[in-house]
Each structure stands twice: as C-alpha cells, then as structure tokens.
Amino acid sequence: MTPTHETPATTVMTLLRAIAPEIEPDALNFARPLRSQVDLDSMDWLNFLVSLSERFRLAIPEADYARLVTFNDVLDYLDGKRG
C-alpha cells in the first residue's frame, strides 16, 4: 500500500466534511468564522476539535478552543503545535 501525503489543509477539510458533508470547500472563506459559515452546533464543533486532536495526535486543551475560530486559525494552531 502506498502512503498518502495530505496537506494539513486537506486533512482539516476532510475532518470538517465528515461532520458536515454539505460543506462546499470552494465556497468557504478561510478568514471568516467556520461555525457561522457551516452552521455547526456546539456538539458538531466539539466533535470536529476531537477529530483534529486524534488525527494530528496532539492535545487541544479546552482553553485553546476560543482561538480556533476560522479555518486559517485552525491551520495556524496546528502549525504552531507541530512545528
């Protein structure tokens, strides 16, 4: 089996679409709050954050949740944690 190499942005989008399959990636504004664009309730958002934590194998403390608002915020956060 050949390993696949996804970019963090592709992985984040895949995880987001697993929770909200109606998302059209091309329609998202990466600088605007995700929850307002995609209509994610608090449970969906929590499930998304847990899936990020599991996929990227990093702890996301609850205190950091407020920093993760936009798609770009999520990517910057992951980059900072993994860097």
Phi and psi in degrees as GROMACS dihedral restraints (atoms count N, CA, C in turn):
[ dihedral_restraints ]
;  ai    aj    ak    al  type     phi  dphi    fc
    3     4     5     6     1   -87.7    20    10
    4     5     6     7     1   128.6    20    10
    6     7     8     9     1   -68.7    20    10
    7     8     9    10     1   147.4    20    10
    9    10    11    12     1  -101.4    20    10
   10    11    12    13     1   148.2    20    10
   12    13    14    15     1  -119.7    20    10
   13    14    15    16     1    98.5    20    10
   15    16    17    18     1   -91.8    20    10
   16    17    18    19     1   147.6    20    10
   18    19    20    21     1   -75.4    20    10
   19    20    21    22     1   157.2    20    10
   21    22    23    24     1   -55.6    20    10
   22    23    24    25     1   -38.6    20    10
   24    25    26    27     1   -62.8    20    10
   25    26    27    28     1   -41.3    20    10
   27    28    29    30     1   -65.1    20    10
   28    29    30    31     1   -42.2    20    10
   30    31    32    33     1   -64.3    20    10
   31    32    33    34     1   -44.8    20    10
   33    34    35    36     1   -61.2    20    10
   34    35    36    37     1   -43.4    20    10
   36    37    38    39     1   -63.7    20    10
   37    38    39    40     1   -40.5    20    10
   39    40    41    42     1   -60.5    20    10
   40    41    42    43     1   -44.4    20    10
   42    43    44    45     1   -65.9    20    10
   43    44    45    46     1   -40.2    20    10
   45    46    47    48     1   -65.1    20    10
   46    47    48    49     1   -42.2    20    10
   48    49    50    51     1   -70.9    20    10
   49    50    51    52     1   -22.5    20    10
   51    52    53    54     1   -66.9    20    10
   52    53    54    55     1   -29.5    20    10
   54    55    56    57     1   -92.3    20    10
   55    56    57    58     1   -34.7    20    10
   57    58    59    60     1  -132.1    20    10
   58    59    60    61     1    79.6    20    10
   60    61    62    63     1   -63.0    20    10
   61    62    63    64     1   -14.8    20    10
   63    64    65    66     1   -77.3    20    10
   64    65    66    67     1    -6.1    20    10
   66    67    68    69     1   -62.8    20    10
   67    68    69    70     1   133.1    20    10
   69    70    71    72     1  -104.9    20    10
   70    71    72    73     1   103.9    20    10
   72    73    74    75     1   -53.0    20    10
   73    74    75    76     1   -37.8    20    10
   75    76    77    78     1   -69.2    20    10
   76    77    78    79     1   -18.6    20    10
   78    79    80    81     1   -90.3    20    10
   79    80    81    82     1   -10.1    20    10
   81    82    83    84     1   -77.4    20    10
   82    83    84    85     1   140.7    20    10
   84    85    86    87     1  -100.3    20    10
   85    86    87    88     1   111.8    20    10
   87    88    89    90     1   -68.0    20    10
   88    89    90    91     1   -10.5    20    10
   90    91    92    93     1  -100.7    20    10
   91    92    93    94     1    -4.0    20    10
   93    94    95    96     1  -100.7    20    10
   94    95    96    97     1   153.4    20    10
   96    97    98    99     1   -55.0    20    10
   97    98    99   100     1   128.4    20    10
   99   100   101   102     1   -63.3    20    10
  100   101   102   103     1   -45.5    20    10
  102   103   104   105     1   -60.6    20    10
  103   104   105   106     1   -32.2    20    10
  105   106   107   108     1   -78.5    20    10
  106   107   108   109     1   -24.3    20    10
  108   109   110   111     1   -83.2    20    10
  109   110   111   112     1   -30.0    20    10
  111   112   113   114     1  -111.9    20    10
  112   113   114   115     1    -7.4    20    10
  114   115   116   117     1    60.4    20    10
  115   116   117   118     1    52.9    20    10
  117   118   119   120     1   -92.7    20    10
  118   119   120   121     1   129.1    20    10
  120   121   122   123     1   -80.7    20    10
  121   122   123   124     1   177.0    20    10
  123   124   125   126     1   -63.1    20    10
  124   125   126   127     1   -34.5    20    10
  126   127   128   129     1   -70.1    20    10
  127   128   129   130     1   -41.4    20    10
  129   130   131   132     1   -60.9    20    10
  130   131   132   133     1   -43.1    20    10
  132   133   134   135     1   -63.8    20    10
  133   134   135   136     1   -43.7    20    10
  135   136   137   138     1   -61.3    20    10
  136   137   138   139     1   -42.9    20    10
  138   139   140   141     1   -62.1    20    10
  139   140   141   142     1   -37.8    20    10
  141   142   143   144     1   -63.4    20    10
  142   143   144   145     1   -46.3    20    10
  144   145   146   147     1   -64.5    20    10
  145   146   147   148     1   -38.8    20    10
  147   148   149   150     1   -64.3    20    10
  148   149   150   151     1   -41.8    20    10
  150   151   152   153     1   -65.4    20    10
  151   152   153   154     1   -36.0    20    10
  153   154   155   156     1   -60.9    20    10
  154   155   156   157     1   -47.2    20    10
  156   157   158   159     1   -59.1    20    10
  157   158   159   160     1   -44.6    20    10
  159   160   161   162     1   -68.5    20    10
  160   161   162   163     1   -46.5    20    10
  162   163   164   165     1   -66.0    20    10
  163   164   165   166     1   -40.5    20    10
  165   166   167   168     1   -93.2    20    10
  166   167   168   169     1    -0.6    20    10
  168   169   170   171     1    52.3    20    10
  169   170   171   172     1    53.9    20    10
  171   172   173   174     1  -143.9    20    10
  172   173   174   175     1   149.9    20    10
  174   175   176   177     1   -80.9    20    10
  175   176   177   178     1   135.4    20    10
  177   178   179   180     1  -117.5    20    10
  178   179   180   181     1    99.3    20    10
  180   181   182   183     1   -63.0    20    10
  181   182   183   184     1   147.9    20    10
  183   184   185   186     1   -57.1    20    10
  184   185   186   187     1   -31.1    20    10
  186   187   188   189     1   -62.9    20    10
  187   188   189   190     1   -22.1    20    10
  189   190   191   192     1   -88.8    20    10
  190   191   192   193     1   -10.8    20    10
  192   193   194   195     1   -55.3    20    10
  193   194   195   196     1   -38.2    20    10
  195   196   197   198     1   -67.1    20    10
  196   197   198   199     1   -19.1    20    10
  198   199   200   201     1   -80.2    20    10
  199   200   201   202     1   -15.6    20    10
  201   202   203   204     1  -101.6    20    10
  202   203   204   205     1    82.3    20    10
  204   205   206   207     1  -108.9    20    10
  205   206   207   208     1   -49.7    20    10
  207   208   209   210     1  -103.2    20    10
  208   209   210   211     1   168.0    20    10
  210   211   212   213     1   -60.1    20    10
  211   212   213   214     1   -42.3    20    10
  213   214   215   216     1   -63.1    20    10
  214   215   216   217     1   -38.1    20    10
  216   217   218   219     1   -58.5    20    10
  217   218   219   220     1   -44.1    20    10
  219   220   221   222     1   -62.4    20    10
  220   221   222   223     1   -46.2    20    10
  222   223   224   225     1   -63.6    20    10
  223   224   225   226     1   -42.7    20    10
  225   226   227   228     1   -63.2    20    10
  226   227   228   229     1   -41.1    20    10
  228   229   230   231     1   -62.5    20    10
  229   230   231   232     1   -47.8    20    10
  231   232   233   234     1   -62.2    20    10
  232   233   234   235     1   -41.2    20    10
  234   235   236   237     1   -61.9    20    10
  235   236   237   238     1   -42.4    20    10
  237   238   239   240     1   -65.6    20    10
  238   239   240   241     1   -37.2    20    10
  240   241   242   243     1   -73.9    20    10
  241   242   243   244     1   -36.1    20    10
  243   244   245   246     1   -88.6    20    10
  244   245   246   247     1   -19.0    20    10
